[in-house]
């Protein structure tokens, strides 16, 4: 078994730092950051879902999609081969 050398450590762990404790601290920070990101993302997506479920927004989206489909159909009908 080979001992850990200074050149094997990441640059954010100093030569006098306790390697295991610093690594566990950084892994814990990464874990908490990921949990907070997932909570924030799921909260934002829930608000976005509630926005899209409104009847006025749904009607606008359906009208926009219908107009786009009619436009694509007209472009296809007028296209030369």
C-alpha positions as a Python dict, from the first residue, in 0.01 Angstrom:
ca = {
    (1, 'X'): (0, 0, 0),
    (2, 'X'): (130, 341, -100),
    (3, 'X'): (111, 644, 127),
    (4, 'X'): (-71, 953, 6),
    (5, 'X'): (176, 1209, -120),
    (6, 'X'): (127, 1585, -138),
    (7, 'X'): (108, 1574, -518),
    (8, 'X'): (-188, 1330, -498),
    (9, 'X'): (-412, 1570, -305),
    (10, 'X'): (-646, 1825, -466),
    (11, 'X'): (-524, 2185, -453),
    (12, 'X'): (-790, 2294, -200),
    (13, 'X'): (-650, 2061, 68),
    (14, 'X'): (-339, 2209, 224),
    (15, 'X'): (-31, 2007, 319),
    (16, 'X'): (-100, 2047, 692),
    (17, 'X'): (-478, 1989, 675),
    (18, 'X'): (-629, 1665, 807),
    (19, 'X'): (-717, 1498, 475),
    (20, 'X'): (-1008, 1282, 590),
    (21, 'X'): (-1184, 1556, 789),
    (22, 'X'): (-1139, 1816, 515),
    (23, 'X'): (-1263, 1571, 250),
    (24, 'X'): (-1570, 1483, 459),
    (25, 'X'): (-1640, 1853, 517),
    (26, 'X'): (-1621, 1929, 145),
    (27, 'X'): (-1838, 1627, 61),
    (28, 'X'): (-2094, 1742, 320),
    (29, 'X'): (-2099, 2092, 171),
    (30, 'X'): (-2150, 1941, -174),
    (31, 'X'): (-2435, 1722, -43),
    (32, 'X'): (-2615, 2013, 127),
    (33, 'X'): (-2570, 2227, -184),
    (34, 'X'): (-2724, 1953, -401),
    (35, 'X'): (-3020, 1911, -165),
    (36, 'X'): (-3086, 2286, -163),
    (37, 'X'): (-3064, 2297, -542),
    (38, 'X'): (-3315, 2011, -577),
    (39, 'X'): (-3558, 2178, -333),
    (40, 'X'): (-3529, 2509, -518),
    (41, 'X'): (-3577, 2345, -856),
    (42, 'X'): (-3880, 2144, -748),
    (43, 'X'): (-4039, 2454, -588),
    (44, 'X'): (-3985, 2658, -903),
    (45, 'X'): (-4127, 2382, -1123),
    (46, 'X'): (-4434, 2354, -902),
    (47, 'X'): (-4500, 2728, -938),
    (48, 'X'): (-4447, 2701, -1314),
    (49, 'X'): (-4690, 2408, -1331),
    (50, 'X'): (-4952, 2609, -1143),
    (51, 'X'): (-4899, 2897, -1386),
    (52, 'X'): (-4950, 2675, -1692),
    (53, 'X'): (-5265, 2519, -1542),
    (54, 'X'): (-5448, 2854, -1544),
    (55, 'X'): (-5727, 2857, -1800),
    (56, 'X'): (-5618, 3184, -1964),
    (57, 'X'): (-5261, 3062, -2007),
    (58, 'X'): (-5378, 2729, -2147),
    (59, 'X'): (-5606, 2905, -2397),
    (60, 'X'): (-5324, 3135, -2507),
    (61, 'X'): (-5086, 2839, -2551),
    (62, 'X'): (-5346, 2640, -2744),
    (63, 'X'): (-5414, 2941, -2969),
    (64, 'X'): (-5042, 2996, -3026),
    (65, 'X'): (-4985, 2629, -3110),
    (66, 'X'): (-5286, 2628, -3343),
    (67, 'X'): (-5162, 2940, -3523),
    (68, 'X'): (-4818, 2785, -3562),
    (69, 'X'): (-4966, 2465, -3706),
    (70, 'X'): (-5177, 2665, -3954),
    (71, 'X'): (-4868, 2867, -4048),
    (72, 'X'): (-4660, 2554, -4102),
    (73, 'X'): (-4939, 2404, -4311),
    (74, 'X'): (-4965, 2719, -4524),
    (75, 'X'): (-4589, 2726, -4573),
    (76, 'X'): (-4592, 2361, -4674),
    (77, 'X'): (-4884, 2416, -4914),
    (78, 'X'): (-4712, 2713, -5078),
    (79, 'X'): (-4368, 2553, -5099),
    (80, 'X'): (-4241, 2466, -5444),
    (81, 'X'): (-4091, 2127, -5502),
}
